[in-house]
Every structure is written in structure tokens, then in C-alpha cells.
Amino acid sequence: MIRDKIDSNFLYYFDQGKCHEAYQVFGAHLHKDENGAILGCEFCLFAPNAKYVAVVGEWNFFNKGQDQMQKVDDYGVWYLYIEGNFFEWQRYKYYIEAKDGRSFYRADPYAFYSDLRPSTDSKVYDIEGYVWNDQDWMYTHPKTYDQPVLIYELHLGSWKRRGEGENDFYSANEIAPMLIPYLKQFGYTHVEVMPIYEHPLDASWGYQGVSYYSVSARYGVPKDFMWFVDQLHQNGIGVIMDWVPGHICKDAHGLYLFDGTPLYDYADPAIRENVEWGTANLDLGKGLTRSFLFSNALFYMNYFHVDGFRVDAVSNLLYYMGNPERGMNEGACSFLRELSNIIFAKDDRVLFMAEDSSSFANVTKPTNIGGIGFNYKWDMGWMNDTLKYFKLDPVYRKYHHHQLTFSMMYFYNEQFVLPFSHDEVVHMKGSLLNKMPGDYWQQFANYRLLMGYMMTHPGKKLLFMGNELAPYSEWAYNKGLDWNLLEFPSHDSAHHYMMDLTKLYKNSKCLYELDYSYEGFRYIDADNADQSLYIYARFAKNPEDHFLVVMNCTPNTYYNYKIGVPGKYDYQEVLNSDKDIYGGSNCINPNLCKSQEEDWKNEKNVIFLNIPPLGITILKPKKKVKPRTKQPKISPFVK
């Protein structure tokens, strides 16, 4: 029984922020006999400012006077056991009367399931019993640092829809069979699911959550999402959860001022109220908030087998309200460090990623050397500089040449992921294609160039769903992606290009093996601003395994252009964004580019190649075979 677990040790650890399985006590738990038959339901709630608490639900017609909870200690834990075999799937809430006389109806903070919005009720759900079949993945997948990481950022509610109605969602188990073969065509290694837990407003995309332990009813029942993860794992694809520990929705049934006092949130309104977002900030220095969130992260690792977390709005955690002038938030920083220690102790292969726009130091350094403890950080600076540059008319790009070279000035300070995320294709920012200058042909050429630059730049990769379709329209959360675009040659060609490009990335060690080592990248020519040419090399641990990358960011075409190369190799073109099958002008290098010994821009050898307009050319070395010298035949009888 849950009641037996509520003792002084549990309460101490919960209060100190050291409880990592608070969901095993709080919430609604079905009580069963040895044969699995339901005998009743236990309800447990933390509400220290309450003077009266009752469970109201379908079985008692939401009568606040019938099922009164008992306060089991002075700390503020309330408990009730009700006999009956009817509780599974029943809707319920907590009715709370505060000590000052106010009253509230609250959803269960630890509910495992919730009713579909606009209902705000929690639902009794049996979280136990799913049989997993992902053992091969769970026991054998490696750490990712020297592996390809290609992440598909996914909004479950708008990848595909049944129709145009507000509830025409596919459930998670219906999406998996459609999604998996699609991802495998590109070679994606991970899916990052935008916030999956319950939230009242579709337009918040899940970033203003209410029930952290409850997979949203929009996408089926929680075991549907377990099956979704299970199927992805069986196909070699990891699942990262988008997680928002910093702020909460302020709707009346949520965590905000839960028992009439700032229980999980800050007491000081000046740092509690996030006016810009219309949310409230959680106090990550409080023990009970830490226990709630530490337990939540481990809940998703234990029950849903998630492989990592992308933590939203980290700059708002590192600094009060995200403002360095207000000072570092010590409580939130220590929370992140402790969270890092907890989840890496559970599984040291976890992807723990910070969406951080600040210049705070050592975000991806381990906690034992003074870091915050993330192992990856989104490179927001790279994303912003890159998109600003590509928006420019090519005639002006030579004046902003440094915007593409600057990233390598700081790149080795952290372990970066390069993101083109959902935030860049909403709110009138335009789609990636729509950001590109020029006529129709040039926009697609720029798009291909942009994607090629991303895939050949050091760092792991993240692309928001639909970017591979090269849409003109922005992402809309309330409808499916524009799959009909594949009926049009330019979009279909761009889609084909993305398949070839991402598979090249995944299958080429030189594009990922030394992402965070100085030995993995070298500029061959970083200073040709007048022609807006960028030439660089990417290396694997075996330096003979490398790619030569040539980017031309203008519509000019160059034939027999001389460039220096890193070694006595001939070079063969492996991908050219200007191929006609991709919608380009077919300025390619079909023959081997033979190298010659010549000092040229710090290199000892040169090749000559055709450089396409607004294109990226990727070449790999081909070893020169030394001609054999003919040896004279000697009689075996001659001593």
C-alpha cells in the first residue's frame, strides 16, 4: 500500500529535493490483489496550505463532501483509499480549501493520464504492465560523441492529421508505422518529440504544460506512446523528449499557486511572473520542486525508455528571467547540475541538451570540473548568423563573410548541436526556403547550399519536420505538413537532395567522428570574401578519410578553379548540390580531379574543379597508386 511508504524518511528526502520516485507515492494508484484484480484506488497529494481536501470524481458525481482525504502528517501530505473495482479510466480532481478560506479544483500534479481538452480532469490510469521489446537497443546502443547524430524534431499533432477538425489527431501508435520508414529513408538517428505531456492550449505546442506525468490525451493513452518509443528503438532510432522544467501554465487547474500559496513556483512575484510568455516560473531551488522534476525525468526514462532530454529556455534558468544583469540563478544552476548527475548515473549514454541562447560558460562541461552538466548545447549563435547571412542578396554577402567563419572561433568551447528548429519557421519568420533571396531557381539553390553547409559543418544536427520538403509556407500546428508539395518537381528534387545529403552525413565518418576535436576541421580558404567562397576540409580519426568542401555563395560559376588540397591525393566528387536531379544547372565534376604538386595558400598540392553557382561541392580523396617498377627475372638456380 502507498500509505506504508509515507514515513519520516520519505518526507525528509522529498522536502530536501532528494526524492527521485515521488510518483510512486503521490497521485492515483490502483490497488490490486495477487491476481491483478483491482480492489480499490489510493490517492495521495501534497498540499501544506490546505485545511480540507477531497477527491471529486465521476464515481461520486464530483461531490466535494463525500471522499474527504486525511492529513497524515504535519508536513502537508493528504491520503485516501477508496475500495472498488471501477476506478480505472475514471475522471477526478482534488478539491482544496485553503487556510484563508479560498477554494480550488486542481488536476493531480502526478496524474498518469488526463482527459482530452477542453476538459481539465485527471484520469485514473494503470501505468504498469507494458511489455517492452527494445532490449537490443537499450543494451547495445553506444554513446554518441563520435557517432552521427541526426535529429528529426517532431510535433506529433501536425506531422500528419486525419482531417481538418481540431481533434483529428493520429495517436502515437498510429504515427509510428508511418513515421519509421520515412525516417529510415533519410538515416535519422533520433526523434526529438516536442512536449508530450498534457497542456491545455494547442497553440502553446506543449511548452505551457500542466500535468508533467501525463502523456497528452491528444495522442492516445500513455501505453500508445510507450509502443511508439518501443517501435522506434527496434528500428535503431532514439527518442529525445522536449522538456520544460522552467515555467508552467497559469491555468486554474494547474500547478500555479497550487494550494493557494506558491508551492512549486517562486514566492516573489517579480521573478515568478514571466510576463513575456504569460507563464509562471518554477522555483528550482525548492526541495519539493526538485523532487517533483527529478522524479519526472526518471519517470520518463523508467516507464517510457526515453533516450534524452532537450531542456527548453535554459538561459531563463541560468539567469533570473534570462537577464544576466539580474544575476546568476544559483538555485536553478545547482538543480541542473544535480539533474545531470542523476540521469547520467541512470544511463551515461543519455543526450542531455540545452536550448541556451546565452554565452554562459561551461554549459556542456561535466559537473565534477565545474560545468553545468549538459553534454550538448544548441548553437543558437551559429543558427542566427547563418540565417542572417543566407537572407542577404548574394551581391552583399562579401561584406558579411565573417558571419559564416565566426562559428569556428568559439565552436570548441562547448559540444554543439546545429539546429534549424520549429522556432525559425513560425511567427512570420518565414520558412527556410522563403528566407532565401533571389528568383525561384536561386531560392532552391540557396536552400540546397544552406542544407549542405549545415551537414558539413562540425556538430550534431537537428532539423525540424517538414524542412526536408522545402515548403514556402510556415509551419502550422493545427494542420498536417504540406505533403502535396512532393507532386511538384522542385520540391521533390529538394526532398531527394535531402535524402542523399543526410545519408552521406550518416555514412561518412569524417563528418562526425571528430566533431569536437581541432583535428576534425580545417579551413583551406576562409578569407575569399570577394567571391564569397568557403573551402574547408573535414577529417575522420584516420586523416586519409576526409572530405573537401567547396561552397560558392554567389550565382557566379567558375571553371577549372584552382584550390589547395590537404595531401597528395586525386579527388572524386561525391555530392554536388547543383546536379540536375536536384534541380540545379549541372555544373559538376564527373571526372577525377587530379592533384599537382604546387604551393598554394598554405597547401602543397592543388586540384582544378568546376564550382557551381550557389552550390556546395563535396569531394573525397582517392589514393594515387604508384606504378610498379618491373623487376628482372632471376633464375631460381642462381645462388
C-alpha positions, 0 to 999 in steps of 0.5 A, a space after each residue: 500500500 502507498 500509505 506504508 511508504 509515507 514515513 519520516 524518511 520519505 518526507 525528509 528526502 522529498 522536502 530536501 529535493 532528494 526524492 527521485 520516485 515521488 510518483 510512486 507515492 503521490 497521485 492515483 494508484 490502483 490497488 490490486 490483489 495477487 491476481 491483478 484484480 483491482 480492489 480499490 484506488 489510493 490517492 495521495 497529494 501534497 498540499 501544506 496550505 490546505 485545511 480540507 481536501 477531497 477527491 471529486 470524481 465521476 464515481 461520486 458525481 464530483 461531490 466535494 463532501 463525500 471522499 474527504 482525504 486525511 492529513 497524515 502528517 504535519 508536513 502537508 501530505 493528504 491520503 485516501 483509499 477508496 475500495 472498488 473495482 471501477 476506478 480505472 479510466 475514471 475522471 477526478 480532481 482534488 478539491 482544496 480549501 485553503 487556510 484563508 478560506 479560498 477554494 480550488 479544483 486542481 488536476 493531480 500534479 502526478 496524474 498518469 493520464 488526463 482527459 482530452 481538452 477542453 476538459 481539465 480532469 485527471 484520469 485514473 490510469 494503470 501505468 504498469 504492465 507494458 511489455 517492452 521489446 527494445 532490449 537490443 537497443 537499450 543494451 547495445 546502443 553506444 554513446 554518441 560523441 563520435 557517432 552521427 547524430 541526426 535529429 528529426 524534431 517532431 510535433 506529433 499533432 501536425 506531422 500528419 492529421 486525419 482531417 481538418 477538425 481540431 481533434 483529428 489527431 493520429 495517436 502515437 501508435 498510429 504515427 509510428 508505422 508511418 513515421 519509421 520508414 520515412 525516417 529510415 529513408 533519410 538515416 535519422 538517428 533520433 526523434 526529438 518529440 516536442 512536449 508530450 505531456 498534457 497542456 491545455 492550449 494547442 497553440 502553446 505546442 506543449 511548452 505551457 504544460 500542466 500535468 508533467 506525468 501525463 502523456 497528452 490525451 491528444 495522442 492516445 493513452 500513455 501505453 500508445 506512446 510507450 509502443 511508439 518509443 518501443 517501435 522506434 528503438 527496434 528500428 535503431 532510432 532514439 527518442 529525445 523528449 522536449 522538456 520544460 522544467 522552467 515555467 508552467 501554465 497559469 491555468 486554474 487547474 494547474 500547478 500555479 499557486 497550487 494550494 493557494 500559496 506558491 508551492 512549486 513556483 517562486 514566492 516573489 512575484 517579480 521573478 515568478 511572473 514571466 510576463 513575456 510568455 504569460 507563464 509562471 516560473 518554477 522555483 528550482 531551488 525548492 526541495 519539493 520542486 526538485 523532487 517533483 522534476 527529478 522524479 519526472 525525468 526518471 519517470 520518463 526514462 523508467 516507464 517510457 525508455 526515453 533516450 534524452 532530454 532537450 531542456 527548453 529556455 535554459 538561459 531563463 534558468 541560468 539567469 533570473 528571467 534570462 537577464 544576466 544583469 539580474 544575476 546568476 540563478 544559483 538555485 536553478 544552476 545547482 538543480 541542473 547540475 544535480 539533474 545531470 548527475 542523476 540521469 547520467 548515473 541512470 544511463 551515461 549514454 543519455 543526450 542531455 541538451 540545452 536550448 541556451 541562447 546565452 554565452 554562459 560558460 561551461 554549459 556542456 562541461 561535466 559537473 565534477 570540473 565545474 560545468 553545468 552538466 549538459 553534454 550538448 548545447 544548441 548553437 543558437 549563435 551559429 543558427 542566427 548568423 547563418 540565417 542572417 547571412 543566407 537572407 542577404 542578396 548574394 551581391 552583399 554577402 562579401 561584406 558579411 563573410 565573417 558571419 559564416 567563419 565566426 562559428 569556428 572561433 568559439 565552436 570548441 568551447 562547448 559540444 554543439 548541436 546545429 539546429 534549424 528548429 520549429 522556432 525559425 519557421 513560425 511567427 512570420 519568420 518565414 520558412 527556410 526556403 522563403 528566407 532565401 533571396 533571389 528568383 525561384 531557381 536561386 531560392 532552391 539553390 540557396 536552400 540546397 547550399 544552406 542544407 549542405 553547409 549545415 551537414 558539413 559543418 562540425 556538430 550534431 544536427 537537428 532539423 525540424 519536420 517538414 524542412 526536408 520538403 522545402 515548403 514556402 509556407 510556415 509551419 502550422 500546428 493545427 494542420 498536417 505538413 504540406 505533403 502535396 508539395 512532393 507532386 511538384 518537381 522542385 520540391 521533390 528534387 529538394 526532398 531527394 537532395 535531402 535524402 542523399 545529403 543526410 545519408 552521406 552525413 550518416 555514412 561518412 565518418 569524417 563528418 562526425 567522428 571528430 566533431 569536437 576535436 581541432 583535428 576534425 576541421 580545417 579551413 583551406 580558404 576562409 578569407 575569399 570574401 570577394 567571391 564569397 567562397 568557403 573551402 574547408 576540409 573535414 577529417 575522420 580519426 584516420 586523416 586519409 578519410 576526409 572530405 573537401 568542401 567547396 561552397 560558392 555563395 554567389 550565382 557566379 560559376 567558375 571553371 577549372 578553379 584552382 584550390 589547395 588540397 590537404 595531401 597528395 591525393 586525386 579527388 572524386 566528387 561525391 555530392 554536388 548540390 547543383 546536379 540536375 536531379 536536384 534541380 540545379 544547372 549541372 555544373 559538376 565534376 564527373 571526372 577525377 580531379 587530379 592533384 599537382 604538386 604546387 604551393 598554394 595558400 598554405 597547401 602543397 598540392 592543388 586540384 582544378 574543379 568546376 564550382 557551381 553557382 550557389 552550390 556546395 561541392 563535396 569531394 573525397 580523396 582517392 589514393 594515387 597508386 604508384 606504378 610498379 617498377 618491373 623487376 628482372 627475372 632471376 633464375 631460381 638456380 642462381 645462388 
